[in-house]
């Protein structure tokens, strides 16, 4: 019996997710050095990073709407191409305007890729939805973790100007992914929504279950983004080189990917609702440990930093699957909201947090951010969850 080409499609989509997120993670460890090269402050640099999140994340629901209606692979292919071309070009930017342009174009690639690829994972899955979504999301997180390591290594051992060498690798992987991910056959296409985008968004944003899941995703994105954007500036100010920063971010993001990967197994043991509670209620404790241990016990602080990412991402595949099962007709759009829009909202917040951290201190801002998810955990009890 001939195997369906869909059997390997999730793996290829996960590989594309790994690649796209690896390139989107380039900026975190090297932005302090790019800022020093072109002469901009931490506040302006944080504003540019928040701009990246706005264009890579906030627009995802819109691209998801069109992806759900056309059901073609072009969004996936061009998303990978844009991300792998323009993020490496940030290393040769000579002023804030060209840097901003490269960041926006690369971020748009990320925004185009994610909602359709998330929707395709569900379409290609016949069973074990949480397992396949966990594989897809975890490889994205692991790829995101390798991005800082690659850019930091190139910056330290070659130079910022050599980052464009990685464009070729991304293009080759994009072509392989486009060839190996099958087209959606007519019989497998899910009937597209004929409603206009406003009506679709209204349906999603008035669904209580989805709104709570969006709130949870925003809280997780707040912790992750505030750490990965602000801490590199603290570490550079403390005299650490690009590789130290890249390695710290690598382990943080890698641990998050492992958290997503083992999420289905932990869910079977602990239960769906309890994982979400643990993911949110543990953040104040872990953030306090990091803040107070950072100066005198930096190794223990880094271990806590990595553990924070692992626990934070445990609930990510679960919340994604819960939302997509709630409104299965809008898989790509839901993916755009939870995997994109939520991070974009945090990007808006971080545009102000960067300037506040510059004035009041980075650790002080992280301390405050760590407590916000705990207050939001109150709404988890209202989720409609069928425990396994």
KOLLO-111587 format. One record per residue (C-alpha): residue in three letters; x, y, z. Coordinates in nm, 4 decimals. Example, Ala and Ser with C-alpha at 12.3 -4.5 7.8 and 13.67 -1.06 7.14 Angstrom:
2
kolkol  east  north  up
Ala  1.2300  -0.4500  0.7800;
Ser  1.3670  -0.1060  0.7140;
This chain:
388
kolkol  east  north  up
Unk  0.0000  0.0000  0.0000;
Unk  0.1430  0.3361  -0.1047;
Unk  0.2075  0.5716  0.1814;
Unk  0.0381  0.9092  0.1753;
Unk  0.2747  1.2018  0.1139;
Unk  0.1077  1.3616  0.4140;
Unk  0.2897  1.1192  0.6446;
Unk  0.6134  1.3187  0.6257;
Unk  0.4579  1.6604  0.5672;
Unk  0.4499  1.7531  0.9371;
Unk  0.8216  1.6750  0.9656;
Unk  0.9045  1.8971  0.6673;
Unk  0.6869  2.1758  0.8029;
Unk  0.8619  2.1389  1.1373;
Unk  1.1995  2.1614  0.9605;
Unk  1.0833  2.4788  0.7860;
Unk  0.9686  2.6125  1.1238;
Unk  1.3128  2.5336  1.2683;
Unk  1.4799  2.7259  0.9849;
Unk  1.2528  3.0300  0.9884;
Unk  1.2686  3.0739  1.3639;
Unk  1.6457  3.0207  1.3674;
Unk  1.6887  3.3200  1.1395;
Unk  1.4337  3.5278  1.3300;
Unk  1.6381  3.4672  1.6471;
Unk  1.9551  3.6188  1.4988;
Unk  1.9068  3.9663  1.6406;
Unk  1.8802  3.9014  2.0150;
Unk  2.2489  3.8502  2.1077;
Unk  2.3974  4.0870  1.8492;
Unk  2.1572  4.3817  1.8738;
Unk  2.3633  4.5477  2.1523;
Unk  2.6674  4.5309  1.9216;
Unk  2.4743  4.6532  1.6161;
Unk  2.3407  4.9383  1.8310;
Unk  2.6944  5.0317  1.9349;
Unk  2.8135  5.0178  1.5724;
Unk  2.5483  5.2515  1.4332;
Unk  2.5233  5.4654  1.7476;
Unk  2.1732  5.4104  1.8889;
Unk  2.0609  5.3776  2.2521;
Unk  1.9151  5.0711  2.4242;
Unk  1.5724  5.2341  2.4126;
Unk  1.5873  5.2791  2.0348;
Unk  1.7264  4.9265  1.9892;
Unk  1.4451  4.7825  2.2022;
Unk  1.2000  4.9844  1.9935;
Unk  1.3402  4.8222  1.6773;
Unk  1.3089  4.4787  1.8376;
Unk  0.9491  4.5537  1.9287;
Unk  0.8990  4.6657  1.5680;
Unk  1.0205  4.3211  1.4653;
Unk  0.7576  4.1586  1.6856;
Unk  0.4887  4.3873  1.5499;
Unk  0.5562  4.2927  1.1882;
Unk  0.6402  3.9272  1.2524;
Unk  0.3601  3.8549  1.4963;
Unk  0.0775  4.1097  1.5075;
Unk  -0.0097  4.0639  1.1390;
Unk  -0.0277  3.6839  1.1557;
Unk  -0.4080  3.6628  1.2007;
Unk  -0.4550  3.8650  0.8805;
Unk  -0.2214  3.6398  0.6834;
Unk  -0.3944  3.3439  0.8481;
Unk  -0.7299  3.4627  0.7116;
Unk  -0.5976  3.4600  0.3543;
Unk  -0.4106  3.1327  0.4113;
Unk  -0.7310  2.9612  0.5250;
Unk  -0.9074  3.0797  0.2105;
Unk  -0.6466  3.0021  -0.0580;
Unk  -0.4958  2.6845  0.0951;
Unk  -0.1756  2.7163  -0.1137;
Unk  0.1849  2.6602  -0.0030;
Unk  0.3140  2.9926  -0.1343;
Unk  0.2858  3.1650  0.2042;
Unk  0.5089  2.8991  0.3575;
Unk  0.7740  2.9205  0.0843;
Unk  0.7973  3.3001  0.0614;
Unk  0.7884  3.3297  0.4379;
Unk  1.1013  3.1163  0.4667;
Unk  1.2711  3.3077  0.1826;
Unk  1.2080  3.6538  0.3288;
Unk  1.3187  3.5503  0.6777;
Unk  1.6377  3.3815  0.5594;
Unk  1.7383  3.6689  0.3315;
Unk  1.6674  3.9842  0.5293;
Unk  1.7580  3.8919  0.8881;
Unk  2.1213  3.8102  0.7961;
Unk  2.1417  4.1436  0.6123;
Unk  2.1012  4.3291  0.9441;
Unk  2.4710  4.2668  1.0030;
Unk  2.5660  4.5051  0.7208;
Unk  2.3208  4.7835  0.8114;
Unk  2.5032  5.1164  0.8487;
Unk  2.2220  5.3276  0.9904;
Unk  1.8955  5.2925  1.1773;
Unk  1.6867  5.3237  0.8598;
Unk  1.8422  5.0335  0.6671;
Unk  1.8441  4.8280  0.9871;
Unk  1.4740  4.8981  1.0351;
Unk  1.3996  4.8065  0.6716;
Unk  1.5813  4.4716  0.6948;
Unk  1.4082  4.3936  1.0253;
Unk  1.0627  4.4742  0.8852;
Unk  1.1073  4.2653  0.5675;
Unk  1.2511  3.9680  0.7553;
Unk  0.9739  3.9940  1.0132;
Unk  0.7077  3.9948  0.7428;
Unk  0.8500  3.6632  0.6241;
Unk  0.7988  3.5189  0.9713;
Unk  0.4469  3.6607  0.9811;
Unk  0.3544  3.5063  0.6450;
Unk  0.4998  3.1644  0.7284;
Unk  0.3546  3.0813  1.0684;
Unk  -0.0267  3.0843  1.0377;
Unk  -0.0398  2.8766  0.7202;
Unk  0.2177  2.6250  0.8406;
Unk  0.0288  2.5804  1.1701;
Unk  -0.2947  2.5262  0.9776;
Unk  -0.1244  2.2727  0.7497;
Unk  0.0054  2.0743  1.0481;
Unk  -0.3550  2.0157  1.1575;
Unk  -0.4651  1.9363  0.8000;
Unk  -0.1905  1.6776  0.7571;
Unk  -0.2573  1.5170  1.0971;
Unk  -0.4877  1.2170  1.1206;
Unk  -0.4338  1.1493  1.4931;
Unk  -0.2131  1.2616  1.7850;
Unk  -0.2843  1.6306  1.7303;
Unk  -0.1023  1.7444  2.0453;
Unk  0.1998  1.5271  1.9606;
Unk  0.2361  1.6677  1.6082;
Unk  0.1725  2.0232  1.7230;
Unk  0.4283  1.9699  1.9987;
Unk  0.6840  1.8529  1.7400;
Unk  0.6141  2.1520  1.5167;
Unk  0.6249  2.4107  1.7965;
Unk  0.9229  2.2570  1.9738;
Unk  1.1358  2.2528  1.6577;
Unk  1.0474  2.6182  1.6072;
Unk  1.1631  2.6957  1.9610;
Unk  1.4785  2.4876  1.9170;
Unk  1.5500  2.6613  1.5864;
Unk  1.4928  2.9943  1.7580;
Unk  1.7514  2.8880  2.0163;
Unk  2.0142  2.8079  1.7513;
Unk  1.9686  3.1476  1.5841;
Unk  2.1420  3.3442  1.8624;
Unk  2.4201  3.0862  1.8731;
Unk  2.4883  3.1210  1.4991;
Unk  2.4786  3.5002  1.4893;
Unk  2.6899  3.5284  1.8056;
Unk  2.9535  3.2884  1.6679;
Unk  2.9758  3.4749  1.3368;
Unk  2.9951  3.8121  1.5136;
Unk  3.2672  3.7040  1.7553;
Unk  3.4846  3.4910  1.5270;
Unk  3.4263  3.6641  1.1918;
Unk  3.2310  3.9913  1.2062;
Unk  2.8796  4.1307  1.1892;
Unk  2.9358  4.1981  0.8199;
Unk  2.9731  3.8216  0.7527;
Unk  2.6190  3.7336  0.8654;
Unk  2.4827  3.7462  0.5044;
Unk  2.6824  3.4272  0.4338;
Unk  2.3923  3.2383  0.5922;
Unk  2.1466  3.3492  0.3242;
Unk  2.2432  3.0623  0.0913;
Unk  2.1712  2.7974  0.3555;
Unk  1.8235  2.9356  0.4132;
Unk  1.7381  2.9527  0.0433;
Unk  1.8413  2.5899  -0.0138;
Unk  1.6295  2.4717  0.2791;
Unk  1.3339  2.6777  0.1554;
Unk  1.3516  2.5086  -0.1857;
Unk  1.3743  2.1613  -0.0302;
Unk  1.0757  2.2340  0.1913;
Unk  0.8699  2.3601  -0.1033;
Unk  0.9412  2.0407  -0.2998;
Unk  0.8746  1.8027  -0.0113;
Unk  0.5585  1.9515  0.1412;
Unk  0.2710  1.8202  -0.0739;
Unk  -0.0088  2.0276  -0.2154;
Unk  -0.3519  2.0034  -0.0595;
Unk  -0.5727  1.7877  -0.2789;
Unk  -0.9288  1.8970  -0.3517;
Unk  -1.0773  1.6284  -0.1314;
Unk  -0.8548  1.7268  0.1614;
Unk  -0.9234  2.0991  0.1429;
Unk  -1.1285  2.2343  0.4251;
Unk  -1.4053  2.4542  0.2988;
Unk  -1.2899  2.8129  0.3217;
Unk  -1.4829  3.0697  0.5106;
Unk  -1.6837  3.2964  0.2834;
Unk  -1.7233  3.5584  0.5519;
Unk  -1.5314  3.8812  0.5438;
Unk  -1.2308  3.9251  0.7680;
Unk  -1.4139  4.1489  1.0169;
Unk  -1.6855  3.8867  1.0714;
Unk  -1.4265  3.6115  1.1165;
Unk  -1.2256  3.8142  1.3679;
Unk  -1.5448  3.9003  1.5557;
Unk  -1.6306  3.5305  1.5833;
Unk  -1.2868  3.4538  1.7246;
Unk  -1.2615  3.7485  1.9615;
Unk  -1.6071  3.6921  2.1096;
Unk  -1.5336  3.3283  2.1926;
Unk  -1.4685  3.3068  2.5673;
Unk  -1.2494  2.9965  2.5429;
Unk  -1.0264  3.1468  2.2747;
Unk  -0.9995  3.4810  2.4564;
Unk  -0.8695  3.3105  2.7707;
Unk  -0.6180  3.1127  2.5642;
Unk  -0.5056  3.4354  2.3935;
Unk  -0.4550  3.5954  2.7356;
Unk  -0.2457  3.2979  2.8492;
Unk  -0.0345  3.3219  2.5344;
Unk  0.0221  3.6957  2.5876;
Unk  0.1453  3.6319  2.9411;
Unk  0.3922  3.3676  2.8241;
Unk  0.5134  3.5921  2.5427;
Unk  0.5676  3.8771  2.7895;
Unk  0.8089  3.6720  2.9994;
Unk  0.9959  3.5242  2.7044;
Unk  1.0315  3.8480  2.5071;
Unk  1.1268  4.0678  2.8011;
Unk  1.4062  3.8231  2.8873;
Unk  1.5441  3.7723  2.5370;
Unk  1.5307  4.1409  2.4381;
Unk  1.6426  4.3161  2.7580;
Unk  1.8936  4.0735  2.9120;
Unk  2.1492  4.0891  2.6243;
Unk  2.1962  4.4600  2.7033;
Unk  2.2525  4.3789  3.0719;
Unk  2.5056  4.1088  2.9868;
Unk  2.6917  4.3341  2.7415;
Unk  2.7041  4.6111  3.0046;
Unk  2.8546  4.3541  3.2445;
Unk  3.1341  4.2873  2.9953;
Unk  3.0191  3.9590  2.8423;
Unk  3.1082  3.8794  2.4804;
Unk  2.8634  3.7793  2.2016;
Unk  2.9211  3.4056  2.2531;
Unk  2.8299  3.4234  2.6224;
Unk  2.5088  3.6067  2.5370;
Unk  2.4339  3.3736  2.2459;
Unk  2.4938  3.0645  2.4587;
Unk  2.2699  3.1903  2.7403;
Unk  1.9888  3.2634  2.4958;
Unk  2.0471  2.9311  2.3210;
Unk  1.9887  2.7323  2.6389;
Unk  1.6861  2.9455  2.7310;
Unk  1.5183  2.8930  2.3938;
Unk  1.6340  2.5310  2.3618;
Unk  1.4828  2.4480  2.7006;
Unk  1.1588  2.6078  2.5846;
Unk  1.1609  2.3846  2.2785;
Unk  1.2152  2.0756  2.4915;
Unk  0.9266  2.1884  2.7115;
Unk  0.6966  2.1974  2.4084;
Unk  0.8271  1.8602  2.2888;
Unk  0.7606  1.6736  2.6149;
Unk  0.4338  1.8579  2.6781;
Unk  0.2064  1.5696  2.5613;
Unk  0.3773  1.3218  2.7961;
Unk  0.3621  1.5594  3.0911;
Unk  -0.0019  1.6324  3.0091;
Unk  -0.0857  1.2614  3.0388;
Unk  0.0722  1.2478  3.3846;
Unk  -0.0245  1.5834  3.5347;
Unk  -0.3381  1.6840  3.3463;
Unk  -0.4141  1.9611  3.1002;
Unk  -0.5375  2.2306  3.3371;
Unk  -0.2620  2.1720  3.5933;
Unk  0.0096  2.2199  3.3308;
Unk  -0.1340  2.5591  3.2397;
Unk  -0.1482  2.6577  3.6071;
Unk  0.2100  2.5447  3.6681;
Unk  0.3318  2.7299  3.3602;
Unk  0.1885  3.0607  3.4857;
Unk  0.2056  3.0434  3.8664;
Unk  0.5733  2.9426  3.8758;
Unk  0.6914  3.2545  3.6904;
Unk  0.7034  3.4986  3.9876;
Unk  0.9128  3.2552  4.1934;
Unk  1.1549  3.1748  3.9121;
Unk  1.1919  3.5396  3.8092;
Unk  1.2631  3.6466  4.1685;
Unk  1.5316  3.3798  4.1980;
Unk  1.6946  3.5042  3.8770;
Unk  1.6855  3.8716  3.9790;
Unk  1.8274  3.8154  4.3283;
Unk  2.0885  3.5550  4.2258;
Unk  2.2092  3.7347  3.9120;
Unk  2.4886  3.9398  4.0726;
Unk  2.6306  3.7048  4.3387;
Unk  2.5446  3.3619  4.1961;
Unk  2.5381  3.4034  3.8144;
Unk  2.5624  3.0298  3.7402;
Unk  2.2603  2.9523  3.9582;
Unk  2.0780  3.2450  3.7972;
Unk  2.1449  3.1019  3.4504;
Unk  2.0210  2.7565  3.5564;
Unk  1.7039  2.9191  3.6882;
Unk  1.6785  3.1185  3.3630;
Unk  1.6817  2.7968  3.1584;
Unk  1.4330  2.6220  3.3894;
Unk  1.2010  2.9206  3.3518;
Unk  1.1851  2.8691  2.9745;
Unk  1.1194  2.4952  3.0067;
Unk  0.8230  2.5428  3.2411;
Unk  0.6943  2.8444  3.0495;
Unk  0.6659  2.6524  2.7213;
Unk  0.5147  2.3321  2.8635;
Unk  0.1622  2.4585  2.7993;
Unk  0.2207  2.6021  2.4501;
Unk  0.1108  2.3024  2.2350;
Unk  -0.1829  2.2444  2.4690;
Unk  -0.3207  2.5967  2.4390;
Unk  -0.2768  2.5898  2.0603;
Unk  -0.4679  2.2623  2.0193;
Unk  -0.7435  2.3739  2.2586;
Unk  -0.7983  2.6910  2.0564;
Unk  -0.7958  2.5162  1.7182;
Unk  -1.0412  2.2526  1.8386;
Unk  -1.2704  2.5278  1.9650;
Unk  -1.2931  2.6880  1.6180;
Unk  -1.1630  2.4229  1.3731;
Unk  -1.2815  2.6155  1.0664;
Unk  -1.0231  2.8883  1.1368;
Unk  -0.7085  2.6849  1.2026;
Unk  -0.4585  2.9198  1.0365;
Unk  -0.6176  3.2315  1.1837;
Unk  -0.6205  3.0788  1.5320;
Unk  -0.2547  2.9901  1.4827;
Unk  -0.1946  3.3506  1.3821;
Unk  -0.3578  3.4785  1.6995;
Unk  -0.1886  3.2485  1.9510;
Unk  0.1489  3.2197  1.7806;
Unk  0.1616  3.5715  1.6401;
Unk  -0.0869  3.8321  1.7542;
Unk  -0.0091  3.7660  2.1202;
Unk  0.3622  3.8238  2.0640;
Unk  0.2813  4.1362  1.8654;
Unk  0.0819  4.2755  2.1580;
Unk  0.3846  4.2149  2.3780;
Unk  0.5974  4.3893  2.1146;
Unk  0.3870  4.7021  2.1651;
Unk  0.4420  4.6796  2.5415;
Unk  0.8161  4.6248  2.5006;
Unk  0.8535  4.9427  2.2972;
Unk  0.7862  5.1269  2.6230;
Unk  0.9583  4.8751  2.8507;
Unk  1.2902  4.9345  2.6745;
Unk  1.2918  5.3029  2.7641;
Unk  1.1673  5.2277  3.1173;
Unk  1.4435  4.9690  3.1629;
Unk  1.6940  5.2279  3.0430;
Unk  1.5707  5.4661  3.3140;
Unk  1.4873  5.2365  3.6077;
Unk  1.6960  4.9248  3.5378;
Unk  1.6554  4.6004  3.3450;
Unk  1.6280  4.3699  3.6470;
Unk  1.3645  4.5929  3.8034;
Unk  1.1472  4.5664  3.4921;
Unk  1.1910  4.1874  3.4752;
Unk  1.0947  4.1589  3.8423;
Unk  0.7645  4.3359  3.7742;
Unk  0.6977  4.1373  3.4546;
Unk  0.7410  3.8077  3.6401;
Unk  0.4317  3.8652  3.8558;
Unk  0.1855  3.9490  3.5778;
Unk  0.1178  3.5873  3.4579;
Unk  0.0280  3.4784  3.8117;
Unk  -0.2588  3.7267  3.8295;
Unk  -0.3877  3.6122  3.4905;
Unk  -0.3922  3.2465  3.6026;
Unk  -0.7274  3.3190  3.7699;
Unk  -0.9043  3.2825  3.4337;
Unk  -0.7712  2.9305  3.3686;
Unk  -1.0530  2.7819  3.5790;
Unk  -1.3036  2.9038  3.3183;
Unk  -1.1483  2.6975  3.0371;
Unk  -1.3614  2.4131  2.9041;
Unk  -1.1140  2.1240  2.9187;
Unk  -1.1742  1.7517  2.8765;
Unk  -0.8977  1.5895  3.0783;
Unk  -0.7300  1.2881  2.9192;
